[in-house]
């Protein structure tokens, strides 16, 4: 998958820290804080086949304040990266390469924990996270340097998922841990507002699957168990390859926020996969969940089309979707809300877990590599949508929502995202008024170096 080492995905080789960036337009006076985004950026030439998810974690950040902007980027100094820097070359091969005996003997295991996937800001602390549930790595909000792994006083015995949720009302950090190779295959965790890990519950699931996201409501947590995991036929032959089981339902596990494994209620739905949820809320007897659903992530017959985004054998065709789980009857109602492929959704996280009206989703470009050529604002109350398309040649990433100070309307704030133009070897940060997306950016901050397209980010208010 060399495409993910070229063009818009080409890694950068320098760490820089530059203030007083050139701005086209005007930065809003109320935009105070830092936008940070994680990505895979290999420090050394990869060994063997390269997958987009393999690269070492690199965080790019832009701090807004006093009408100006400062950009910085840093590799996340994971334990694995330190071993490779000492060796002077890559030690780990990627997830597309076989599990050799040599890999099994590497420190920390055969798959490198890169902390390259997402970022969460909790209690003024910034953590970098990994999609295969690794150690959370704390980063300094001053310069993005690595402080070190966070084990919550030694209570975190396993890993930490890529997409935890921070409850804006209670200050709790809700997460899960999973593994398709070790037991327990699923754990549920809760860090309270003081930073103490107070729940870390093993939850039994019948088959280990690749789990990626979760959701919260005001009173409940929602775990997701989709039938994507080891291809059982290949596994019987001693071969490791990811497969999709169309005969096994998707499952949602609902439990009270501070509940235990015994409190989990499972709801069955149609087989599918979902990388990212949008939000969940309580409505009468129902838990309502929205997200970007992929009906068939690994088709039996691969499409010949070249305008479908792919990651190895996985096709990325997600669509806006809703599930309603009835806590009284145990039933599930589900429906598709739109047929436009969008992903990496974000909301105004000040209302996370309550009923929200808006979701801001990047639009998947008609390319064979995963990238986004616009932002879509969905009005979940009436099904309408508004789209901002990137300038010709530009592709953007996930857009975080930065609330306007003192705002009362849900969409009163700005969308902040990084974009790259490979032809011009240029990158920029786009700031868009979320109430008027069609008007385009109110400010474009020109970055001092090109940056690759990446994964997830977050808005750090006041950082």
LOTOR-791836 format. One line per 3 residues: number of its first residue (from 1); their letters; for each residue x, y, z of C-alpha. Coordinates in steps of 0.05 Angstrom, whole numbers. Each point is the difference from the previous one (the first is absolute). Layout:
BEGIN
NUM> a> X,Y,Z; ...
# end
This chain:
BEGIN
1> xxx> 0,0,0; 54,49,-21; -55,50,-18
4> xxx> -3,16,74; 73,22,-2; -9,46,-60
7> xxx> -37,63,-21; -46,27,54; 23,-56,47
10> xxx> 74,10,-9; 34,2,70; 38,60,25
13> xxx> 70,-6,28; 7,63,43; -28,24,67
16> xxx> -10,75,-2; -28,54,45; -19,65,-35
19> xxx> -39,60,26; -30,60,-36; -28,-39,-58
22> xxx> -28,34,-62; -76,4,0; -47,12,-58
25> xxx> -64,31,27; -7,15,74; 3,-47,60
28> xxx> -61,8,44; 13,38,65; -34,-54,42
31> xxx> 42,-57,-28; 46,-15,59; 30,-69,9
34> xxx> 37,-54,-37; -21,-48,-55; 41,-64,-2
37> xxx> -2,-58,-49; 33,-69,2; 27,-38,-60
40> xxx> 43,-58,-22; 68,25,-22; 55,-53,-5
43> xxx> 65,23,31; 40,-52,-40; -10,-35,-67
46> xxx> -54,-53,11; 18,-74,1; -42,-36,-53
49> xxx> -70,20,-19; -25,65,29; -71,12,26
52> xxx> -26,70,15; -9,-21,73; 73,-20,9
55> xxx> 35,67,5; 30,28,64; -44,49,36
58> xxx> 12,73,-17; -42,56,28; -10,65,-37
61> xxx> -27,59,40; -20,72,-12; -11,48,58
64> xxx> -45,59,-9; 4,62,44; 6,76,-1
67> xxx> -20,0,-74; 58,-44,-21; 18,-73,-10
70> xxx> 59,-45,16; 14,-68,-32; 40,-58,27
73> xxx> 8,-75,-14; 32,-55,40; 10,-75,-4
76> xxx> -31,-36,59; 58,-31,38; -30,-68,11
79> xxx> 42,-56,30; 2,-34,-68; 24,62,-36
82> xxx> 55,9,51; 24,-71,-14; 1,15,-75
85> xxx> 36,66,9; 53,-35,41; 7,-52,-55
88> xxx> -1,52,-56; -51,-38,-42; -69,-31,2
91> xxx> -6,-62,44; -73,-15,-9; -35,-17,-65
94> xxx> -72,19,-10; -68,-33,7; 2,-26,-72
97> xxx> 62,-41,13; -1,-71,30; 12,-11,75
100> xxx> 71,-27,-2; 38,-28,59; 45,61,-4
103> xxx> -60,45,10; -26,-41,59; 65,15,38
106> xxx> -3,75,-9; -8,41,65; -74,13,12
109> xxx> -23,-52,-51; -4,-11,-75; -43,61,-16
112> xxx> 29,68,14; -40,44,47; 6,66,-38
115> xxx> -51,43,37; -16,27,-69; -76,1,-3
118> xxx> -38,50,43; 8,52,55; -42,14,61
121> xxx> 3,61,45; -21,-14,72; 12,42,62
124> xxx> 49,44,-38; 41,-61,-21; 9,-23,-71
127> xxx> 7,-73,-17; 19,-34,-66; -35,-66,-12
130> xxx> 6,-62,-45; -53,-37,-40; 22,-68,27
133> xxx> -7,23,72; 69,18,25; 27,44,55
136> xxx> -26,71,2; 60,47,-9; -5,67,33
139> xxx> 24,60,-41; 19,69,24; -51,52,-23
142> xxx> 57,51,-1; 41,-31,-56; -30,-70,-14
145> xxx> 61,-35,29; -12,-68,30; -8,-2,75
148> xxx> -7,-76,2; -50,-57,7; -59,8,47
151> xxx> -19,-61,41; -45,35,50; 39,-18,62
154> xxx> 14,-70,-26; -74,-18,-5; 1,-4,-76
157> xxx> 23,-71,-10; -17,-5,-74; -13,50,-56
160> xxx> -42,61,-14; -44,7,-61; 9,52,-54
163> xxx> -67,34,9; -19,13,73; -54,50,18
166> xxx> 4,58,48; -67,17,33; -4,76,-1
169> xxx> -47,1,60; 34,-48,49; 72,5,-25
172> xxx> 5,-76,-4; 43,-34,-53; -33,-63,-27
175> xxx> 40,-51,-40; 8,-73,-19; 58,-47,-12
178> xxx> -1,-57,-50; 45,-53,-30; -10,-53,-53
181> xxx> 59,-41,26; 0,4,76; -53,-8,53
184> xxx> -42,33,23; -20,21,-70; -41,60,26
187> xxx> 5,44,62; -40,61,20; 34,58,36
190> xxx> -19,64,35; 46,56,24; -35,49,47
193> xxx> 4,76,0; 59,-2,48; 41,-45,-48
196> xxx> -9,-65,39; -13,-65,-37; -62,-26,37
199> xxx> -26,-53,-49; 38,-51,-41; -48,-57,-12
202> xxx> 12,-62,-43; -61,-13,-44; -8,-68,-32
205> xxx> -14,-2,-75; -9,-64,-41; 51,16,-54
208> xxx> 57,51,0; -12,55,-50; 34,64,-23
211> xxx> -35,53,41; 11,74,-13; -50,48,32
214> xxx> -53,8,53; -52,51,22; -29,29,63
217> xxx> -67,29,21; -14,39,64; -9,-64,39
220> xxx> 26,-57,-43; 60,-24,-38; -7,-36,-67
223> xxx> 51,-53,-21; 2,-25,-72; 16,-71,-22
226> xxx> 1,-6,-76; 16,-65,-36; 68,21,-29
229> xxx> 57,-43,25; 43,-60,-18; -23,-36,-63
232> xxx> -19,-66,33; 13,-43,-62; 70,30,-7
235> xxx> 12,-6,74; -14,-75,-4; 56,-4,-51
238> xxx> 47,37,47; -5,65,-40; -17,69,29
241> xxx> -45,43,-43; -57,46,17; -69,-21,-23
244> xxx> -72,22,6; -53,-50,26; -66,15,-35
247> xxx> -36,-54,40; 14,33,68; -41,59,23
250> xxx> 29,66,23; -8,10,75; -7,61,45
253> xxx> 15,-8,73; -36,51,44; 18,8,74
256> xxx> -8,54,53; 59,48,1; 26,-28,66
259> xxx> -27,-70,-12; 37,-66,-1; 6,-56,-50
262> xxx> -62,-32,29; -41,61,-19; 15,-2,-75
265> xxx> -61,-12,-45; 15,-21,-71; -43,21,-59
268> xxx> 6,-35,-68; -2,38,-66; 15,-15,-73
271> xxx> 72,-21,-15; 43,61,-18; 61,38,23
274> xxx> 8,70,28; 66,35,12; -29,63,31
277> xxx> -63,18,38; -29,70,-1; -39,3,64
280> xxx> -50,-36,44; -56,25,43; -60,-24,41
283> xxx> -70,10,-28; -56,-31,41; 15,-74,6
286> xxx> 50,2,-57; 75,10,-8; 9,36,-67
289> xxx> 67,-9,-33; 25,33,-64; 63,-15,-38
292> xxx> 34,-15,-67; -20,-71,-17; 36,-44,-51
295> xxx> -48,-54,-24; 52,-47,-29; 73,19,17
298> xxx> 31,-59,-35; -42,-19,-61; 5,-71,-26
301> xxx> 11,28,-69; 44,61,-1; -27,57,-42
304> xxx> 40,19,-61; -15,74,12; 61,44,13
307> xxx> -40,55,35; -13,-40,64; 46,12,59
310> xxx> 36,-64,22; 45,-23,56; 30,-66,-23
313> xxx> -62,-45,-10; -47,46,38; -46,47,-39
316> xxx> -18,66,33; -72,16,-19; -32,27,64
319> xxx> -68,32,2; -39,39,53; -41,-49,41
322> xxx> -44,-5,62; -14,-55,50; -54,3,54
325> xxx> 7,-50,57; -61,-8,44; 19,-13,72
328> xxx> -70,-24,17; -13,-50,-57; 72,-17,-20
331> xxx> -16,15,-73; 42,40,-50; -24,45,-55
334> xxx> 50,23,-51; 1,42,-63; 46,34,-50
337> xxx> -3,76,4; 41,19,-62; 38,-35,-56
340> xxx> 58,49,-6; 66,-32,22; 26,39,59
343> xxx> 44,-17,59; 41,27,59; -62,37,28
346> xxx> 4,53,54; -52,37,42; 0,57,49
349> xxx> 26,-43,57; -29,47,53; -65,-38,-12
352> xxx> 28,-70,-9; -48,-53,27; -61,44,-7
355> xxx> -44,9,-62; 39,41,-51; -24,31,-64
358> xxx> 65,5,-40; 56,-45,-23; 60,23,-40
361> xxx> 26,-55,-46; 57,1,-50; -22,-23,-69
364> xxx> 39,-59,-29; 33,18,-66; -9,-44,-61
367> xxx> 70,-28,5; 29,-68,14; 37,29,61
370> xxx> -38,25,60; -4,76,0; -53,53,6
373> xxx> -20,55,-50; -51,38,41; -38,7,65
376> xxx> -74,-16,8; -43,31,54; -58,-47,14
379> xxx> -63,26,33; -24,-63,36; -66,31,18
382> xxx> -25,6,-72; 49,-40,-42; 28,60,-39
385> xxx> 74,11,-13; 47,56,-20; 66,-12,-34
388> xxx> 65,39,-4; 45,-26,-56; 75,8,6
391> xxx> 37,44,-51; 24,-39,-61; 59,-44,16
394> xxx> -11,4,76; -20,-56,47; -17,8,73
397> xxx> -7,-43,62; -46,-6,59; -26,67,23
400> xxx> -6,16,74; -52,47,27; 24,60,40
403> xxx> -59,33,37; -5,75,-1; 9,26,72
406> xxx> -68,13,31; -38,-34,-57; -69,-28,12
409> xxx> -15,-29,-69; 28,-70,-14; 34,21,-65
412> xxx> 27,67,25; 74,-12,-9; 53,-18,-50
415> xxx> 23,-63,-36; 75,-7,0; 36,-48,-46
418> xxx> 66,-11,-35; 5,-6,-76; 53,-19,-50
421> xxx> 13,14,-73; 51,-51,-26; 11,35,-66
424> xxx> 21,64,34; 34,-35,58; -41,44,45
427> xxx> -42,-8,63; -47,47,37; -48,3,58
430> xxx> -71,19,-20; -45,36,49; -74,-2,-20
433> xxx> -60,32,33; -44,-61,16; -64,42,-8
436> xxx> 18,20,-71; 42,-55,-32; -17,19,-71
439> xxx> 35,67,10; 66,-38,4; 57,12,49
442> xxx> 2,64,40; 75,-12,7; 52,-43,-34
445> xxx> 65,-9,40; 58,-17,-45; 45,-53,32
448> xxx> 76,2,-4; 5,-70,-28; -42,-50,-38
451> xxx> -33,-51,45; -30,-68,-18; -74,-14,7
454> xxx> -12,-35,65; -51,-28,49; -35,33,59
457> xxx> 6,63,39; -31,41,56; -11,71,22
460> xxx> 35,18,65; -36,61,28; 46,47,37
463> x> 62,-41,-13
# end
